[in-house]
Amino acid sequence: MSAGAPHLKPIVLVPVRHRLTTDGDTTSTVPNPIPRGLYESGHSTDASARKGAGVPPLAYFCIRILVDYPDQIHSLGSHRIRCQPQVLRALSPSAFGDIDAPARCLCKLDPRLWSVIAQVYSDLPKELRNYHIPLGDRHLPLLQAIPSTPSFALITVLNLARCVSDETSHALKSLHALCALDLSQTTISHLGIRHFAPAIASEPSDTRNGTRGLRILRLCNCREITNQVIGAVSNFQLLTILGSYHS
C-alpha cells in the first residue's frame, strides 16, 4: 500500500454453520466471533514477570507440557502430588503473584492450566476449586472432554436465566459435564430443549452424547413451556429435579 492511500480493512472469512430446523429445512447461520479470555492478554505479562526470576522447578515444565492435553491426564493414574506454591507462581505470576493468596484473579488463569492443576494436585486450595468460564470460551469443549475419576469430577452448574431461546439452545449440546441448568424466565419451549437433549435414552454411560448427565433443570416462568416438555426431557435418564411453574 502506498503512502497516502486510504486504509482498507482486510476481508475476513468465517465458517458458516448449517442447522436442520424442526420442519426439515436447512438454515445457515454465521457464528459470533469467539471472545478472547482475559488470560490470553496476560501471557506477555507472565513472560516478563518470569524474566530474572531464576530457573523454575522441574514440576513447572511438566505441567506446562500438559496444558495442551488436560483431557489425557487421567491416563497417568490416580497418583497425585502435593501443591507447591512456588510452582503455581511460576506458572502464572498474574494469577498467583501473592503466594499467600494464590487465587486472587483466576480470570487471568488459562482454563486448561487450571484443569491440569486441579487434576495433578492432591491438596488444592479451596480458592482454586471453582473456576468461572464464559460459555463461549474457545477451550470449553476441551474441558468438557475431561472424564470423571475417583479423585476429580468436573461438575458444571450453568445459569442462563433470561439468556437463551429455541434458536440458541443447540449450543448447550456440547456441554457433556452439565449437571444443573437454569433456563428460567426465557422464551424456550420443548423444541428448544430437544436441541440439546440426548438423542437416545439407552447407554447412559456414554457421556459424550449431549447433556446426558443433567440432573437438575429449572424452567420457572418460561411462558412457552407446556405439557410437551415431559416428552422433551424423557431422555435425561439422570434428571431428578424438574422445576417449572408460572408466577
C-alpha distance (Angstrom), angle and dihedral (degrees) to the residues before:
residue distance angle dihedral
M1 . . .
S2 3.76 . .
A3 3.79 124.6 .
G4 3.76 113.0 -84.6
A5 3.80 94.4 22.7
P6 3.82 115.4 134.5
H7 3.79 115.4 -96.7
L8 3.79 110.5 -105.0
K9 3.78 123.7 -161.4
P10 3.82 114.4 -130.2
I11 3.79 119.3 -111.6
V12 3.79 110.6 -112.9
L13 3.80 120.4 -161.5
V14 3.80 118.0 -149.8
P15 3.81 128.5 -168.7
V16 3.78 117.2 -101.5
R17 3.78 118.0 -136.4
H18 3.80 121.1 -145.2
R19 3.79 118.2 -149.7
L20 3.80 129.1 -173.9
T21 3.80 111.9 -131.7
T22 3.80 126.0 -147.3
D23 3.83 92.2 -99.5
G24 3.81 92.4 55.9
D25 3.80 97.9 -103.8
T26 3.79 122.2 128.4
T27 3.78 118.8 -126.8
S28 3.80 128.1 -169.6
T29 3.78 121.4 -140.4
V30 3.80 130.0 -174.1
P31 3.83 109.1 -137.4
N32 3.78 121.8 -129.8
P33 3.83 115.8 -107.1
I34 3.81 112.0 -86.2
P35 3.81 106.9 -106.3
R36 3.78 118.6 -121.4
G37 3.78 115.4 -123.3
L38 3.79 122.2 -128.3
Y39 3.80 87.9 -116.2
E40 3.82 90.3 65.5
S41 3.80 92.2 60.9
G42 3.80 89.7 49.1
H43 3.81 96.9 63.8
S44 3.82 94.2 89.1
T45 3.79 90.7 46.2
D46 3.79 91.6 52.4
A47 3.81 91.6 47.5
S48 3.81 92.9 52.6
A49 3.81 91.6 44.9
R50 3.81 90.8 55.6
K51 3.81 93.2 53.8
G52 3.76 110.6 106.6
A53 3.81 92.2 8.8
G54 3.79 93.6 111.1
V55 3.78 129.7 -118.8
P56 3.84 112.1 -35.2
P57 3.82 120.5 -128.2
L58 3.80 118.4 -85.7
A59 3.82 90.5 -107.4
Y60 3.82 88.1 64.5
F61 3.81 92.6 62.8
C62 3.81 92.6 44.3
I63 3.79 93.1 52.9
R64 3.81 92.7 45.0
I65 3.82 89.1 56.6
L66 3.80 90.7 50.6
V67 3.83 94.5 52.2
D68 3.81 92.0 88.7
Y69 3.82 91.8 50.0
P70 3.83 108.7 46.5
D71 3.80 90.8 140.9
Q72 3.83 91.1 59.7
I73 3.81 100.1 52.4
H74 3.81 92.5 92.7
S75 3.82 86.5 69.1
L76 3.81 88.9 69.6
G77 3.80 90.3 70.6
S78 3.79 133.3 -122.1
H79 3.82 98.1 -54.9
R80 3.82 113.4 116.0
I81 3.81 133.0 -178.5
R82 3.78 132.3 -133.7
C83 3.78 118.5 -94.9
Q84 3.80 115.0 -95.9
P85 3.85 114.3 -160.4
Q86 3.81 92.8 -162.1
V87 3.81 89.9 57.3
L88 3.81 91.4 49.6
R89 3.79 90.8 51.8
A90 3.80 91.6 50.1
L91 3.81 91.1 48.8
S92 3.81 94.6 53.8
P93 3.81 119.3 1.1
S94 3.83 90.4 179.1
A95 3.81 91.5 59.0
F96 3.81 100.4 31.4
G97 3.79 101.8 30.5
D98 3.80 92.1 129.0
I99 3.80 108.4 54.7
D100 3.80 91.2 -163.0
A101 3.83 90.5 55.8
P102 3.81 102.5 31.9
A103 3.80 100.0 172.0
R104 3.77 107.8 46.1
C105 3.80 95.8 124.4
L106 3.80 113.8 24.1
C107 3.81 89.7 161.0
K108 3.82 85.6 78.8
L109 3.79 92.4 52.1
D110 3.80 118.7 96.2
P111 3.84 106.8 -117.2
R112 3.80 90.3 -135.4
L113 3.79 90.1 55.1
W114 3.80 90.2 48.2
S115 3.80 91.6 52.2
V116 3.81 91.2 50.3
I117 3.82 92.0 49.3
A118 3.81 90.5 47.7
Q119 3.80 91.2 52.9
V120 3.81 102.1 43.1
Y121 3.82 101.1 42.2
S122 3.81 122.1 75.8
D123 3.83 99.7 -163.1
L124 3.79 102.1 42.7
P125 3.84 113.1 179.3
K126 3.79 111.2 -110.2
E127 3.81 90.1 -119.4
L128 3.79 88.0 66.0
R129 3.80 98.0 49.6
N130 3.81 94.9 84.6
Y131 3.79 124.5 53.2
H132 3.80 121.9 -179.4
I133 3.79 113.1 -149.7
P134 3.83 129.4 177.6
L135 3.80 115.8 -111.7
G136 3.80 89.7 -122.7
D137 3.81 96.9 52.7
R138 3.80 111.3 133.3
H139 3.82 92.3 -132.2
L140 3.81 97.5 50.9
P141 3.85 95.3 94.0
L142 3.82 89.7 53.5
L143 3.80 91.8 51.3
Q144 3.79 89.7 49.6
A145 3.81 88.6 59.6
I146 3.83 92.5 62.7
P147 3.83 107.1 110.3
S148 3.78 122.3 -136.3
T149 3.80 117.5 -106.3
P150 3.83 133.1 -177.3
S151 3.82 88.8 -95.3
F152 3.81 100.9 36.8
A153 3.79 134.0 38.8
L154 3.78 124.8 170.0
I155 3.81 106.7 -146.7
T156 3.78 116.3 -175.2
V157 3.80 120.7 -155.2
L158 3.79 110.5 -173.9
N159 3.81 127.2 -170.5
L160 3.81 112.2 -164.8
A161 3.81 97.8 157.4
R162 3.82 109.4 159.5
C163 3.83 89.4 -0.9
V164 3.81 110.4 90.4
S165 3.81 140.4 57.9
D166 3.80 139.3 178.7
E167 3.82 89.0 -86.8
T168 3.81 94.9 56.0
S169 3.81 103.5 31.5
H170 3.82 93.8 89.6
A171 3.83 87.8 76.1
L172 3.81 88.6 72.0
K173 3.81 93.6 66.1
S174 3.81 93.0 84.8
L175 3.83 93.1 57.6
H176 3.79 95.7 97.6
A177 3.83 94.1 167.0
L178 3.79 94.9 53.0
C179 3.80 110.9 136.1
A180 3.82 106.2 163.6
L181 3.80 126.6 23.8
D182 3.80 129.7 -175.4
L183 3.82 115.3 -161.8
S184 3.80 96.2 160.7
Q185 3.81 121.3 151.4
T186 3.81 94.0 16.3
T187 3.80 132.8 123.3
I188 3.79 92.9 -118.4
S189 3.80 118.2 134.8
H190 3.79 133.7 -169.9
L191 3.82 88.0 -83.3
G192 3.80 90.9 59.8
I193 3.80 90.8 50.5
R194 3.79 90.1 53.0
H195 3.82 88.1 58.0
F196 3.82 91.8 69.9
A197 3.81 101.8 23.3
P198 3.83 119.5 108.4
A199 3.78 111.3 -89.7
I200 3.81 95.4 -140.1
A201 3.79 128.3 38.7
S202 3.82 94.5 -150.7
E203 3.80 128.9 83.4
P204 3.82 98.2 38.4
S205 3.83 90.6 -178.1
D206 3.82 90.5 69.5
T207 3.81 98.6 94.3
R208 3.80 92.3 174.7
N209 3.80 92.4 73.5
G210 3.78 103.4 90.6
T211 3.78 122.9 -77.1
R212 3.79 94.2 -23.5
G213 3.81 93.4 146.8
L214 3.81 95.8 58.6
R215 3.82 110.6 135.2
I216 3.81 104.2 166.6
L217 3.82 126.2 41.2
R218 3.80 120.3 176.9
L219 3.81 118.2 -163.8
C220 3.79 102.5 164.3
N221 3.81 116.6 161.7
C222 3.81 93.6 2.7
R223 3.80 100.6 150.0
E224 3.81 95.3 -164.5
I225 3.81 94.5 55.2
T226 3.82 113.7 107.5
N227 3.80 135.9 165.6
Q228 3.81 87.6 -74.9
V229 3.81 88.2 78.7
I230 3.82 88.6 80.9
G231 3.77 90.6 67.7
A232 3.81 91.9 43.6
V233 3.82 93.1 57.2
S234 3.80 97.0 39.6
N235 3.82 92.7 102.2
F236 3.82 92.8 57.6
Q237 3.79 93.1 95.3
L238 3.81 94.4 179.3
L239 3.81 95.8 46.7
T240 3.82 108.3 126.7
I241 3.81 103.1 160.8
L242 3.80 124.7 46.1
G243 3.79 112.0 173.5
S244 3.79 115.7 -168.3
Y245 3.76 127.1 151.8
H246 3.80 140.1 133.6
S247 3.78 120.3 -130.7
